[in-house]
Amino acid sequence: MTRTLARTPAADGFRMPGEFERHAGCWMLWPERPDNWRDAARPAQLAFAQVALSIGQFEPVTVGVSALNFTSARTLLPENVRLVELAHDDCWMRDVGPTCVVNDRGVVRGVDWHFNAWGGLNGGLYFPWDQDELVARKVLEIERLARYRAPIINEGGAIHVDGQGTALVTEECLLNPNRNPRLDRAAIEKNLRAYLGVSQVIWLGKGVFNDETDGHIDELACFARPGVVCLTWCDKRRDPQYAISHDAWERLRDARDARGRRLKVVRLPMPGPLYMHAREAHGLITREGTKARTAGERLAGSYANFYIANGGIVMPLLDARTDSLAARRLKRVFPGRRVVGVPAREILLGGGNIHCITQQIPAARRGSGARAQSL
Amino acid sequence: MTRTLARTPAADGFRMPGEFERHAGCWMLWPERPDNWRDAARPAQLAFAQVALSIGQFEPVTVGVSALNFTSARTLLPENVRLVELAHDDCWMRDVGPTCVVNDRGVVRGVDWHFNAWGGLNGGLYFPWDQDELVARKVLEIERLARYRAPIINEGGAIHVDGQGTALVTEECLLNPNRNPRLDRAAIEKNLRAYLGVSQVIWLGKGVFNDETDGHIDELACFARPGVVCLTWCDKRRDPQYAISHDAWERLRDARDARGRRLKVVRLPMPGPLYMHAREAHGLITREGTKARTAGERLAGSYANFYIANGGIVMPLLDARTDSLAARRLKRVFPGRRVVGVPAREILLGGGNIHCITQQIPAARRGSGARAQSL
């Protein structure tokens, strides 16, 4: 069904909705590779299953798994989670899945970005990434959603939107020469306008310290709703995160969104700092061509990496000293949603967190929806 | 989503509808294995693509393909065919896919039979068949249909129903000791009643001559509608098919369906007889554990192996001397449907035909359908 469309979402009247808008459901992938997930990925699989269970309380969840691990994944996942065979190089559905857009009539379509494993042969995290590159298309086929093929390298975790014309990104990632070296800031903005349907791009500088994605926005900050941004905060002057968070705060303070509004910034505490333990690193089966993870490495843990579900927030639990404060902040920012925490250190050890391993499909309006559209 | 249900379709008020009842769509698999499909399966892939294109004129088609061949299959299939990754040992969706059942409220569920590659280690066609065994479950997951796990070995091609309480089967297949050696005729009937929702089983004897499935009914005969059966016919006394068809005709003449009706039998001509050519056999890459196909072998070609789509009949073209007569017969039997022929020798060379490579999903009634049910 994946009709690939010739024009752009903006030209066709489509926009990326905010994550806080209504979803049809959520997609995830199954962690499998033993060079990135310790102990043959079993602890990560248990954590992912807990995330699927938690999101599944709020909206339908689909998990993609390789043919090899289909039956073992089935035994770990709750019955209300849909499991589909879907090959992948690693399990970061936010980054390899489609970025969905909607129009005023409630039709849903998907943007399929080019993907190069967060930097290709110039700082990327593994080689090859050919199966990752097919994930968005496969999701769109199963969901019977038409597809736009964006002509740039990008990842879902590198963009946040308010659904009202504003995108939030980082320079560290989107201007990184290992993504689209021939495109300058203006050219990148042009593509974001065309494929996200935005008119205003707010540029932050760096992402969270030591984030191996080259500073994805979804570790640092996100829109809670139009006009309100959650930001990873750090009060410790000597921590490298201090300057990053303060710079972001200043840029957000000075910014205006697409509708000319100032932004309210909600500060989320930073966990830790957290580091990889020796026993954790020892559980990895290292492999040439994959980024090595070593004991003592600082982990880019962040409470901003939560998932907004229909009626819920599924947030990572990372540090007993800060979890409660982060949860309280999120409850205040999202008064209409139930905040559910999932122990997420095992996900963090692989290089990301709950937002990175999920991707929402916006709800189609009845009668003009995905299914009706394509049949 | 594959909720696996504890009871049986009959106990829950479900029945298998006739293939001539309304469909939500059709599923197929992609031919890939070079030990069964000559010339690395390319000629078969072109024929399967033509079948998908033809059925796609009438109803939505989904094709399952291994991860390895996803992109090459995509280039051969029309854009309105949905392509999904789905590992399989060979591509006989009729036999490895779900047998769907419906209830009076229009809810659709699937029966997942056990599968042993048409005879397991006692005359089966290849080893292993573990991926085939998962196909029905994967289809049901994607379609969000609840699943019954039938406790017997069976294949979709081994059963036909009239949707009004009658099943049509062959003794050669369902009583074959390589399927369910501990179950006698009465025990098999009991399972068919429970999982197809039928009350009457009509037993024919043997299937089409040299049919390697051990005489699937879907090569020999099928219901065109309640009370009307199409039967492969043979007038040549010295052909081994003669006695088989005549025996079937006599049994059908003497039978009554579940509602007490006599059956009208429409005779379809037999193509050929057809044989595998040397140049065809030479294109196979033989492999231990897979049935060998050799030059001169008689092929179990049959016009009864057509697919009934919404508003259409997609029939195999097998022999220029008989194709037109078979098409005329089918047009007369199905006056409300458009009959489309597809050159199908390449499919026949692999051991079956259009009905064997397709599996319909019945239409859910609006508001009580598959999707609404499981979300």
Interface residues (C-beta under 8 A of the other chain):
Chain A: M1 T2 R3 T4 P60 S66 A67 F70 T71 E79 N80 V81 R82 L83 V84 E85 L86 A87 Q131 L134 K138 E141 I142 R144 R371 L375
Chain B: M1 T2 R3 T4 P60 S66 A67 F70 T71 E79 N80 V81 R82 L83 V84 E85 L86 A87 Q131 L134 K138 E141 I142 R144 R371 L375
